[in-house]
Amino acid sequence: MFRTILAVPVLVSIACSTPNAPATIQPSNATAQPPTAAAPAVPPVVGGWREYPLRDGVISIRSTKWRTDIIDVPVPPGKGLEYKLTMKKGETLVYHISYGNLVDPAKMVSEFHGHTEQVGGVGDLMFYAKTAGSPQSGAFTAPWDGIHGWYLKNDGTTGVVVKLELAGFYEPDAKIR
């Protein structure tokens, strides 16, 4: 069951004329403003169901089929690199990342992030997840057109093969940087 609770702040001042005297509460001269956004209406029950209108961003329909890839990314000891995907705003990716023969997860840096192209020396950057070398699964929706992917750095003494299992709407960037 959902309830809408309307909270309206009331400004008051507390006055106390002498120590240990009871305080008096007086409303301030400021008038409390009601919230400007109306709470969404709850639809009527019809046949045992409340039908809500579809909100923006709930479903994304494409004319093309999604793709799937399993990518092995070798990360040499003491090195860092990026594996990148190109995605359009609103495209979705379901992923699983694992770290093969990694013995100590603290020896791996993994940053899932995205950025736009820079225009006039300025671009947008967002970090989605910063983890060590522990497996992770997730679903991601691109906040903008651009490059989205993983920075991987192996601080260990032996090479690690990172496995990316991907499904969704994306294009792999041709280069591992």
N, C-alpha and C positions, 0 to 999 in steps of 0.2 A: 504494500500500500504506500502511495506517495502522498506527502503532505507538503503544502506550501506554507511557509511561515514567513510573515512579513515583519521584519525588524525595523523599527524607526528609531534612530538615535535621538535622545533627549539630552540637551545640554543643561546642566545644573551647576550652581555654585553652592558651596557649603560655607556657612558663616558661623563663626564661634567668637563671641565677644570677650569672654574671659576664660582663663584656663579651667578645665574640669566642668565647664558649663555645657549643657546639651547643645548639640549643633542643630542649626535650622537649615533646611534645604529650600532653596529658592530657585525657581526656573530662571534661566538666563534670558537676556533680551533676544538672543538668536532664535530664529524659527527653524525647527527641524524640517528638512526637505524629504519628501517621500522618494523612494527609488524611482528612477526615470524609466527603467525597462520593466515592462509588464511581464509577469510570470506567464509562461506558456499555458495556454488553455488545455485542460484535460478533456480529450474527446469523450463523447457519450459512449456508454456500453451498448453495443448492438450484437445480439446473438451471443453474448458472453465475451466479446472482444472489444477492446478500445483500439481503433485504427489510427495510427499517427501518420502525418504526412512525411514523405521521404525528405530527409535533410541533405544539404549539399555535402559531398565528400563521403557519403555512406557507401556508394557503389560507383565503380569506374568500369565502363564497358568499352572494350576495344574491338576493332574489326579484325585484328590479327591475333593469332594464338600466342600465348605466353611461351617463353623458352625455359629450358632447364640446362644447367651445366654443372659438372663436377670438375673443379680446377685444382690441381696440385701446384702450389707455389713454393719452390725451394728457397729457404732463407739461410744463407751461409752464416757461420759463426762470426760474431762481431759486426754484422752488416745490417742495414735497414733498407727497406724498399716499399713501394706502394703498388697495390693492385687496385685498378680503377675500373668503374663502370660509368657509362653515360646514360643518364636518365632524364626524362622530361618531368616537369612538375606534375604531381599527382600519380605518377607511375609507382607501382608497388613491387617490392622484392621480399620474398621469404628466403631466409638463409640459415645455414648452420656452418659454423667455423670450428675446426678442430686442429690439433697441433701434433699429430702423429707421434713421433718418438720423443717428444719433449719430456725431460725428466723433472725439471724444476720450473713450474709455471711463472715464477717470479723473474726468470731470465728472459721472458718474452714480453715485448711491448706490443700491444694491439690497440690501435685507435681507428674506430669506424667513424668516418667523417665525410663531409661533402662541401663543395665550393662552386661558386659561379666563376666564369671567366672574369678577369680584371678588366675594367674599363677606366681609362685614365689613371691607372695605377691603383684602383680600388675594386675589391671584390667582396663577396659575402662568403663566410665560412661558418660551419656549425659542426660541433662534435656530437655524435649520436651515442657512442659508447666508448669508454676508455677502460680496457681490462688488461690483465696479464694473460698468460697463455692457458686460460681455462676455457673449455668448450662453451659455445654460446649459440643459441637459436633465437630467431626473432623474425618479426615482420616489420617492414619499413616502407613508408610512403615519402617520396622525394618532395621536399618543401619548395624546390625550384628547379628549373632546367640547369643541368650542369654535370659535374663529375662527382661521383660518390664512390667510396671504397675504403680500403684498409691500409693504414701505415703499419708495417710489421718490422720489428727490430729484434734481432736475436742477440742477446747479451751472453749467451752460453758459449761453450767451447766446441760444440758439435753442431752440424747443420740440422735444420728442422724443416720438414715438409708440412706446410700449412695446407689443409684441405678446405676449400670453399664449396659448399653444396648450395646452389642457387636455383631459384625458380621465380619467374615473374616477367615484368616488362622492363628490359634494359638492353644495352649493347655493351659487350665487353670492350674496354679500351685495349687497343692492340698492343700496348707496351706495358711492361712491368718496369716501373721507374725506381 
